[in-house]
Amino acid sequence: MLDLDAATAPAPPRPTTILQFGGGNFLRAFVDLMVHEANVRGVMDAGIAVVRATPGTGGAFDRLRAQDGRFHVLLEGMRDGEPVRELTRVDSVTHVVSAHDEFDTYRALYLSPELTTVVSNTTEAGIAWVEGDDLTARPPASFPAKVTALLLDRFQHFDGAPDKGLHVVCCELVEDNATALREHVLRHAAANDLPAAFVAWVETACAFHDTLVDRIVPGFPRAEIDAIQAETGYRDELATKGELYGLWAIATGEPGGRGEAIRDLLPLDRAGQPVEFVTDIRPVRLTKVRILNGLHTAMAQVGLLAGRETVGEAAANLTIASYLGHLLHGEVLPSLPAYEESDEAAEALAELADRITERFTSPFLHHRLADIALNSVSKWQARNLPVALDAWAAGREASLTVLAFAALAVLYGGQGFDADRVAASGFAPRDDAALVALVRDTFPGPDGDVEGWLRTVIDAAGFFPPDDGALAARLAAEAAAHARVILTEGITVALKAVS
């Protein structure tokens, strides 16, 4: 078996056009893989410099360096109802550098005239303001300060040339990720009295692209690594496993603006990669949150009550699958603005929803419902409650959405028809402890004031403003009818009654 490196797995020389902050499993199975595929198909000719943004050594960074940026990605999932497995050796990474330990090398990369794009995934905590961060440090401590210093150095190096601005594409799992980074960069510029010409260059020659990313990447395939290495003939300590489904929505900004250039700098869609360029990321985020995340939250509650442990097990149950299908097409999709635009828009949404929910049936991923159920109260409020509110405002019913809330309350209450099954599974709510205690302590029993109990939970959870009693009362009343059925006859009977 061969060691995996540039000698045993040579690749064509490529210009390093992308500076990537982060080299973890997600970016390697997402951005790096997509760029590799685009290179192979002749759509791009791009190399990626992976930058370690934090001090220190060890872990995946050192292994990536030892393997000269080579690694394998195994994608598994469903396509058109059939299981698919794709194993790819990725060679899009051309440099692996530590910003703190190899600053001169790092600086040479970000000052290269070939560089066009910065990609980042510095975790949710990476895009944060750090007071007093020193822009003259080699490099500054925080990621926003690093980007500010990088851009300032590049602005000065190229005498403010407008064609030497960079496109910054953020993959952090926070809303308006690149917009937040841009605001921090400008704030650092103001705090350090940087030249007005530099600020103007950032605002006109550079572009910051909000994104939404979606692919489950479990990471190193420990159980399958021997088989993978036997199949490839390489000893690979960085192989990573991800799901076949992916989505990378990249905001371009208004038509005709500077941001439009990202379509040609990262033409990944032309290589068949799951990349969408959109003017505004917010509708895409809304669609994803309501379809995928909202269905996950509803599924977790009813699935756990039904004794299912994983998404796959829940999706394989005909009663649960029927409920989720009716919930999706009857209540979730009609709540999305695009649904009412035209028949074509509604059909496109339905096709997208089918692609998203096909993930539920994948035999390769074992997504535990108990993990999805973490902090379910706030998740239901953010993902599912707006579906009900939009339906009510439009004069429609939202019984299926409300049932999910009833199931959540009963699940947290730990009593009723399905309680023994849930207890046997070992499930325990992982949520605000005081709220969970309130749900259990105030539980009245199926013959008691279930509606009053649910109203107490709704008020304690802060679903509505204190002066908005009508909506709270409606939710409590409608959920109570479902909760009584769940408590006395079980979740299966309740689901069949509505779907």
C-alpha positions as CSV (number, residue, x, y, z in Angstrom):
1,M,0.0,0.0,0.0
2,L,1.3,3.4,-1.0
3,D,1.6,6.5,1.2
4,L,-0.6,9.2,-0.2
5,D,1.4,12.3,-1.3
6,A,2.4,14.3,-4.4
7,A,5.0,11.7,-5.4
8,T,2.5,8.8,-5.4
9,A,-0.5,10.8,-6.6
10,P,0.8,13.5,-8.9
11,A,-1.5,16.3,-10.1
12,P,-1.3,18.9,-12.8
13,P,0.2,22.2,-11.6
14,R,-2.5,24.8,-11.0
15,P,-2.5,28.5,-10.1
16,T,-3.5,29.0,-6.5
17,T,-6.6,31.2,-6.9
18,I,-8.4,30.3,-3.6
19,L,-7.2,31.0,0.0
20,Q,-9.2,28.8,2.3
21,F,-9.3,29.4,6.1
22,G,-9.9,26.0,7.5
23,G,-9.1,22.5,6.4
24,G,-11.5,20.4,8.4
25,N,-13.8,17.5,7.3
26,F,-16.6,19.8,6.0
27,L,-14.5,22.0,3.7
28,R,-12.6,19.1,2.3
29,A,-15.8,17.1,1.5
30,F,-17.5,20.2,0.2
31,V,-15.5,23.1,-1.2
32,D,-12.3,21.2,-2.0
33,L,-14.1,18.3,-3.6
34,M,-16.3,20.6,-5.7
35,V,-13.2,22.5,-7.0
36,H,-11.5,19.2,-7.7
37,E,-14.5,18.1,-9.8
38,A,-14.5,21.4,-11.6
39,N,-10.8,21.1,-12.4
40,V,-11.2,17.6,-13.7
41,R,-14.1,18.6,-16.0
42,G,-12.1,21.6,-17.4
43,V,-14.5,24.2,-16.0
44,M,-11.8,25.6,-13.6
45,D,-8.1,25.6,-13.2
46,A,-7.8,26.4,-9.6
47,G,-5.6,25.5,-6.7
48,I,-6.5,26.0,-3.0
49,A,-4.1,27.2,-0.3
50,V,-5.4,25.8,3.0
51,V,-4.6,28.2,5.9
52,R,-4.5,27.2,9.5
53,A,-5.9,30.3,11.2
54,T,-5.1,29.4,14.8
55,P,-1.7,28.9,16.5
56,G,-0.3,25.5,17.1
57,T,0.2,22.2,15.2
58,G,-1.2,18.8,15.1
59,G,-4.4,17.1,14.0
60,A,-5.8,17.2,10.5
61,F,-3.6,20.2,9.5
62,D,-0.4,18.3,10.0
63,R,-1.8,15.2,8.2
64,L,-3.0,17.3,5.3
65,R,0.6,18.7,5.0
66,A,2.1,15.3,5.2
67,Q,-0.1,14.1,2.4
68,D,0.6,17.2,0.2
69,G,-3.0,18.1,0.3
70,R,-4.3,14.8,-1.1
71,F,-7.2,12.9,0.5
72,H,-10.2,10.8,-0.4
73,V,-13.9,11.7,0.0
74,L,-16.6,9.1,0.1
75,L,-20.1,10.4,-0.6
76,E,-23.1,8.1,0.0
77,G,-26.7,8.7,-0.4
78,M,-29.8,8.4,-2.5
79,R,-30.4,9.5,-6.1
80,D,-33.7,8.9,-7.8
81,G,-34.6,6.4,-5.3
82,E,-31.4,4.4,-5.6
83,P,-28.4,4.2,-3.3
84,V,-25.3,5.8,-4.7
85,R,-21.6,5.6,-3.5
86,E,-18.9,7.9,-4.9
87,L,-15.2,7.6,-3.9
88,T,-12.9,10.4,-5.1
89,R,-9.3,11.3,-4.6
90,V,-9.1,15.0,-4.2
91,D,-6.0,17.0,-5.3
92,S,-7.3,20.6,-5.5
93,V,-5.2,21.6,-2.5
94,T,-1.8,23.0,-3.6
95,H,-0.5,24.6,-0.3
96,V,-1.0,23.9,3.4
97,V,0.3,26.8,5.5
98,S,0.0,28.1,9.1
99,A,-0.7,31.8,9.2
100,H,0.9,32.1,12.7
101,D,4.0,29.8,12.2
102,E,4.7,30.5,8.5
103,F,3.6,34.1,8.2
104,D,5.9,35.0,5.3
105,T,4.7,32.0,3.2
106,Y,1.1,32.9,4.1
107,R,1.7,36.5,3.1
108,A,3.1,35.6,-0.2
109,L,0.0,33.6,-1.0
110,Y,-2.4,36.3,-0.1
111,L,-0.4,38.9,-2.1
112,S,-0.2,36.7,-5.2
113,P,-1.7,38.4,-8.2
114,E,-3.4,35.0,-9.1
115,L,-5.5,35.0,-5.9
116,T,-9.1,35.9,-6.5
117,T,-11.2,34.3,-3.7
118,V,-11.1,33.7,0.0
119,V,-13.2,30.9,1.5
120,S,-13.7,30.4,5.2
121,N,-15.2,28.1,7.7
122,T,-13.9,29.3,11.1
123,T,-16.9,27.9,13.1
124,E,-19.7,30.0,14.4
125,A,-17.3,31.7,16.9
126,G,-14.9,32.7,14.2
127,I,-16.8,35.8,12.9
128,A,-16.6,37.8,16.1
129,W,-15.4,41.2,17.2
130,V,-12.3,41.2,19.4
131,E,-11.7,44.6,20.9
132,G,-8.1,45.9,20.5
133,D,-7.0,43.2,18.1
134,D,-3.6,44.3,16.7
135,L,-3.7,44.7,12.9
136,T,0.1,45.0,12.8
137,A,0.6,41.5,14.4
138,R,1.9,38.7,12.1
139,P,-1.0,37.8,11.9
140,P,-3.7,39.4,14.1
141,A,-5.5,37.1,16.5
142,S,-9.1,37.0,15.3
143,F,-10.3,36.0,11.9
144,P,-12.0,39.4,11.1
145,A,-8.8,41.2,12.0
146,K,-6.8,38.8,9.9
147,V,-9.0,39.5,6.9
148,T,-8.7,43.3,7.5
149,A,-4.9,43.1,7.7
150,L,-4.8,40.9,4.7
151,L,-6.9,43.3,2.6
152,L,-4.9,46.3,3.8
153,D,-1.6,44.7,2.9
154,R,-3.0,43.7,-0.5
155,F,-4.4,47.2,-1.1
156,Q,-1.0,48.7,-0.3
157,H,0.9,46.1,-2.3
158,F,-1.1,46.7,-5.5
159,D,-1.4,50.5,-5.0
160,G,-5.2,50.2,-4.6
161,A,-5.7,48.5,-8.0
162,P,-9.4,47.8,-8.4
163,D,-8.8,44.5,-10.1
164,K,-6.8,43.2,-7.2
165,G,-9.8,43.1,-4.8
166,L,-10.9,39.7,-3.4
167,H,-14.2,37.9,-3.2
168,V,-14.8,36.6,0.3
169,V,-17.1,33.6,0.5
170,C,-18.0,32.6,4.1
171,C,-19.3,29.1,4.9
172,E,-19.8,29.6,8.7
173,L,-23.1,28.4,10.0
174,V,-24.4,31.8,11.0
175,E,-27.0,34.0,9.2
176,D,-25.5,36.7,7.0
177,N,-22.1,35.3,7.6
178,A,-20.1,37.4,5.0
179,T,-22.1,40.5,5.8
180,A,-21.1,40.2,9.4
181,L,-17.5,39.7,8.5
182,R,-17.6,42.8,6.2
183,E,-19.0,44.9,9.1
184,H,-16.2,43.7,11.3
185,V,-13.6,44.6,8.7
186,L,-15.0,48.1,8.3
187,R,-15.2,48.4,12.1
188,H,-11.5,47.5,12.4
189,A,-10.7,50.0,9.7
190,A,-12.5,52.7,11.6
191,A,-11.0,51.7,15.0
192,N,-7.5,51.9,13.5
193,D,-8.0,55.1,11.4
194,L,-7.2,53.3,8.2
195,P,-7.2,55.5,5.1
196,A,-10.5,56.4,3.5
197,A,-9.1,55.1,0.2
198,F,-8.7,51.6,1.7
199,V,-12.3,51.7,3.0
200,A,-13.5,52.7,-0.5
201,W,-11.4,49.9,-2.0
202,V,-12.9,47.3,0.3
203,E,-16.4,48.6,-0.5
204,T,-16.0,48.7,-4.3
205,A,-13.1,46.4,-5.3
206,C,-14.0,43.5,-2.9
207,A,-17.2,41.5,-2.5
208,F,-18.4,39.6,0.6
209,H,-20.8,36.7,-0.3
210,D,-23.3,35.4,2.2
211,T,-23.8,31.7,1.7
212,L,-25.9,28.8,2.9
213,V,-24.2,25.4,3.0
214,D,-25.8,22.0,3.5
215,R,-24.1,18.6,3.6
216,I,-23.8,16.2,6.5
217,V,-20.1,15.2,6.9
218,P,-19.6,12.6,9.6
219,G,-15.9,12.7,9.1
220,F,-13.3,9.9,9.1
221,P,-14.9,6.6,8.0
222,R,-13.3,4.6,10.8
223,A,-15.5,1.5,10.2
224,E,-14.7,1.5,6.5
225,I,-11.2,2.8,6.2
226,D,-9.6,-0.6,5.7
227,A,-11.9,-1.3,2.7
228,I,-11.3,2.2,1.3
229,Q,-7.6,1.9,1.5
230,A,-7.7,-1.6,-0.1
231,E,-9.9,-0.2,-2.9
232,T,-7.6,2.9,-3.5
233,G,-4.3,1.3,-2.8
234,Y,-3.3,4.3,-0.6
235,R,-2.8,4.8,3.1
236,D,-5.0,7.8,3.7
237,E,-5.3,9.3,7.2
238,L,-7.5,12.1,6.0
239,A,-10.3,10.2,4.2
240,T,-13.6,11.7,5.0
241,K,-17.2,10.6,4.5
242,G,-20.2,12.8,3.6
243,E,-23.7,12.5,2.3
244,L,-24.3,12.7,-1.4
245,Y,-26.7,15.5,-1.1
246,G,-25.2,19.0,-1.0
247,L,-26.2,22.6,-1.4
248,W,-24.0,25.7,-1.6
249,A,-26.1,28.8,-2.2
250,I,-23.9,31.8,-2.8
251,A,-25.3,35.4,-2.8
252,T,-24.1,37.6,-5.7
253,G,-25.8,40.8,-4.7
254,E,-27.7,43.0,-7.1
255,P,-27.4,42.2,-10.8
256,G,-24.6,44.1,-12.5
257,G,-22.7,44.6,-9.2
258,R,-19.2,43.5,-8.3
259,G,-20.5,40.4,-6.7
260,E,-21.7,38.9,-10.0
261,A,-18.1,38.0,-10.9
262,I,-18.2,35.1,-8.4
263,R,-20.2,33.2,-11.0
264,D,-17.2,33.0,-13.2
265,L,-14.6,32.7,-10.4
266,L,-16.4,29.7,-8.9
267,P,-18.3,28.2,-11.9
268,L,-18.9,25.0,-9.9
269,D,-22.5,24.8,-11.1
270,R,-21.2,24.3,-14.7
271,A,-19.4,21.2,-13.5
272,G,-22.6,19.7,-12.2
273,Q,-21.9,20.6,-8.6
274,P,-24.8,21.5,-6.2
275,V,-24.1,25.3,-6.3
276,E,-26.7,28.0,-6.8
277,F,-26.0,31.7,-7.3
278,V,-28.7,33.9,-6.0
279,T,-29.2,37.6,-5.6
280,D,-30.4,37.2,-2.0
281,I,-29.7,34.3,0.3
282,R,-32.7,34.9,2.6
283,P,-35.3,33.1,0.5
284,V,-33.0,30.1,0.2
285,R,-32.4,30.0,3.9
286,L,-36.2,30.3,4.6
287,T,-36.9,27.4,2.3
288,K,-34.2,25.2,3.8
289,V,-35.2,26.0,7.4
290,R,-38.9,25.3,6.8
291,I,-38.5,22.2,4.7
292,L,-35.5,20.3,6.0
293,N,-35.1,21.7,9.5
294,G,-38.8,22.0,10.2
295,L,-39.5,18.4,9.1
296,H,-36.6,17.2,11.1
297,T,-38.0,18.8,14.2
298,A,-41.5,17.4,13.6
299,M,-40.1,14.0,12.8
300,A,-38.0,13.9,16.0
301,Q,-41.0,14.4,18.2
302,V,-43.4,11.9,16.6
303,G,-40.6,9.4,15.8
304,L,-39.4,9.3,19.4
305,L,-42.9,8.8,20.6
306,A,-43.3,5.9,18.1
307,G,-40.1,4.3,19.3
308,R,-37.9,5.1,16.4
309,E,-34.2,6.0,17.0
310,T,-33.0,7.4,13.6
311,V,-34.2,9.5,10.7
312,G,-34.1,6.4,8.5
313,E,-36.2,4.4,10.9
314,A,-38.8,7.1,11.1
315,A,-38.9,7.6,7.4
316,A,-39.4,3.9,6.8
317,N,-42.5,3.9,9.0
318,L,-45.5,4.3,6.6
319,T,-47.6,6.3,9.2
320,I,-44.9,8.7,10.0
321,A,-43.9,9.1,6.3
322,S,-47.5,9.8,5.3
323,Y,-47.8,12.4,8.1
324,L,-44.5,14.1,7.0
325,G,-45.6,14.1,3.3
326,H,-48.9,15.7,4.1
327,L,-47.2,18.2,6.4
328,L,-44.7,19.1,3.7
329,H,-47.0,19.5,0.8
330,G,-50.1,20.7,2.6
331,E,-48.7,23.2,5.1
332,V,-44.9,23.8,4.7
333,L,-44.7,24.5,1.0
334,P,-47.8,26.8,0.9
335,S,-46.1,28.9,3.6
336,L,-43.2,29.8,1.3
337,P,-43.6,33.0,-0.6
338,A,-42.5,31.5,-3.9
339,Y,-45.3,28.9,-3.8
340,E,-47.9,31.5,-4.7
341,E,-45.9,33.1,-7.5
342,S,-46.9,30.7,-10.2
343,D,-47.6,27.0,-10.9
344,E,-44.1,26.6,-12.2
345,A,-42.6,28.1,-9.0
346,A,-44.8,25.7,-6.9
347,E,-43.7,22.7,-9.0
348,A,-40.1,23.8,-8.6
349,L,-40.5,24.0,-4.8
350,A,-42.1,20.6,-4.7
351,E,-39.2,19.1,-6.7
352,L,-36.7,20.7,-4.4
353,A,-38.6,19.4,-1.4
354,D,-38.6,15.9,-2.8
355,R,-34.8,16.0,-3.3
356,I,-34.3,17.3,0.2
357,T,-36.6,14.7,1.8
358,E,-35.0,11.9,-0.2
359,R,-32.1,12.3,2.2
360,F,-34.3,10.8,5.0
361,T,-34.3,7.4,3.3
362,S,-30.5,7.1,2.9
363,P,-29.3,3.8,4.4
364,F,-25.8,5.3,4.8
365,L,-26.5,8.0,7.4
366,H,-27.6,7.2,11.0
367,H,-28.9,10.5,12.2
368,R,-30.3,10.0,15.7
369,L,-33.6,11.6,16.5
370,A,-32.5,12.2,20.0
371,D,-29.7,14.5,18.6
372,I,-32.2,16.3,16.4
373,A,-34.4,16.8,19.4
374,L,-31.8,18.9,21.2
375,N,-33.4,22.2,22.3
376,S,-36.6,21.3,20.5
377,V,-38.7,24.0,22.0
378,S,-36.7,26.9,20.5
379,K,-36.3,24.9,17.2
380,W,-40.1,24.4,16.9
381,Q,-40.6,28.1,17.6
382,A,-38.1,29.1,14.9
383,R,-38.9,26.5,12.3
384,N,-42.5,25.3,12.7
385,L,-44.5,28.0,14.4
386,P,-44.0,30.4,11.5
387,V,-45.7,27.8,9.2
388,A,-48.8,27.8,11.5
389,L,-48.8,31.6,11.8
390,D,-48.6,32.1,8.0
391,A,-51.4,29.5,7.5
392,W,-53.7,31.2,10.0
393,A,-53.0,34.6,8.6
394,A,-54.0,33.3,5.1
395,G,-57.1,31.7,6.5
396,R,-55.8,28.1,6.2
397,E,-55.6,25.4,8.9
398,A,-52.2,24.1,10.2
399,S,-53.3,21.0,12.1
400,L,-50.3,18.9,11.1
401,T,-47.9,21.6,12.3
402,V,-49.8,22.0,15.6
403,L,-49.7,18.3,16.1
404,A,-45.9,18.4,16.1
405,F,-46.1,20.9,19.0
406,A,-48.5,18.6,20.9
407,A,-46.2,15.7,20.4
408,L,-43.3,17.8,21.7
409,A,-45.2,18.7,24.9
410,V,-46.2,15.1,25.5
411,L,-42.7,13.8,24.8
412,Y,-41.2,16.2,27.3
413,G,-44.0,15.4,29.8
414,G,-42.9,11.8,29.9
415,Q,-46.3,10.4,30.5
416,G,-49.2,8.9,28.5
417,F,-49.8,6.0,26.1
418,D,-46.3,6.0,24.6
419,A,-44.4,6.8,27.8
420,D,-43.1,3.3,28.4
421,R,-41.7,3.0,24.9
422,V,-39.9,6.4,25.2
423,A,-38.5,5.5,28.6
424,A,-37.2,2.2,27.3
425,S,-35.3,4.0,24.6
426,G,-33.5,6.1,27.2
427,F,-34.6,9.4,25.7
428,A,-34.4,12.4,28.0
429,P,-35.0,16.0,26.9
430,R,-31.9,18.1,26.4
431,D,-33.4,21.6,26.6
432,D,-33.8,24.4,29.1
433,A,-33.9,22.6,32.4
434,A,-36.5,25.0,34.0
435,L,-38.8,24.7,31.0
436,V,-38.6,20.9,31.0
437,A,-39.3,20.8,34.7
438,L,-42.3,23.1,34.2
439,V,-43.7,20.8,31.5
440,R,-43.5,17.8,33.8
441,D,-44.5,19.4,37.0
442,T,-47.6,21.0,35.6
443,F,-48.8,18.0,33.6
444,P,-52.5,17.5,34.5
445,G,-53.0,14.0,33.1
446,P,-55.1,13.2,30.0
447,D,-58.4,13.9,31.9
448,G,-57.2,17.2,33.3
449,D,-56.9,20.7,31.9
450,V,-54.6,19.8,29.0
451,E,-55.3,23.1,27.2
452,G,-54.4,25.1,30.3
453,W,-51.2,23.0,30.7
454,L,-50.2,23.8,27.1
455,R,-51.0,27.5,27.5
456,T,-48.7,27.5,30.5
457,V,-45.9,25.9,28.4
458,I,-46.5,28.3,25.5
459,D,-46.3,31.3,27.8
460,A,-43.2,30.1,29.6
461,A,-41.5,29.3,26.3
462,G,-42.1,32.9,25.0
463,F,-43.7,31.9,21.8
464,F,-45.7,35.1,21.6
465,P,-45.5,38.6,23.0
466,P,-47.3,38.9,26.4
467,D,-50.1,41.0,24.9
468,D,-50.8,38.5,22.0
469,G,-53.1,36.2,23.9
470,A,-55.3,35.3,21.0
471,L,-52.7,33.4,19.1
472,A,-51.4,31.7,22.2
473,A,-55.0,30.6,23.1
474,R,-55.5,29.2,19.6
475,L,-52.3,27.2,19.6
476,A,-53.1,25.8,23.1
477,A,-56.7,24.9,22.1
478,E,-55.8,23.2,18.8
479,A,-52.7,21.4,20.3
480,A,-54.8,20.2,23.2
481,A,-57.1,18.2,20.9
482,H,-54.1,16.4,19.5
483,A,-52.4,15.9,22.9
484,R,-55.4,14.2,24.3
485,V,-55.3,11.6,21.5
486,I,-51.6,11.1,21.9
487,L,-51.9,10.7,25.6
488,T,-54.8,8.2,25.5
489,E,-54.4,6.3,22.3
490,G,-50.8,7.0,21.2
491,I,-49.0,8.9,18.5
492,T,-49.8,6.3,15.8
493,V,-53.5,6.9,16.2
494,A,-53.0,10.7,16.3
495,L,-51.0,10.6,13.1
496,K,-53.5,8.5,11.2
497,A,-56.3,10.8,12.3
498,V,-54.7,13.8,10.5
499,S,-53.0,12.1,7.5
